[in-house]
Amino acid sequence: MTKQLRTIGAVSCAKVAAVLYGVVGLIIGAVISLASLLGVFAQNFGAVPDQPGSALFGVLFSVGAIVLLPVIYACMGAIGGLIMAGVYNLVARTVGGIELEIE
């Protein structure tokens, strides 16, 4: 049986997008945090010339990446999901919705 998806709940789409993008932000934040901590360790073992305060900056940057990136990604995902659901609803009204085959 084929059905048409005519409208998408904008708020529910925004919530799902916020969670998905928050998870992506957490993964990217973890990668950035690891790279930053590797730089701090390289500096502590003499591979990089020592500069005052740079180790503290590296540690704060890595913690900030883990905390801030998921929040920023989730907010941007929610806004993007809200906008795209609204645009889909407008387009689906004029052209028709996506056809789904449900068994």
Sequence and secondary structure as in RCSB ss.txt:
>XXXX:A:sequence
MTKQLRTIGAVSCAKVAAVLYGVVGLIIGAVISLASLLGVFAQNFGAVPDQPGSALFGVLFSVGAIVLLPVIYAC
MGAIGGLIMAGVYNLVARTVGGIELEIE
>XXXX:A:secstr
 EEEE    HHHHHHHHHHHHHHHHHHHHHHHHHHHHHHHHHHHTTSS   TTHHHHHHHHHHHHHHHHHHHHHH
HHHHHHHHHHHHHHHHHHHH  EEEE  
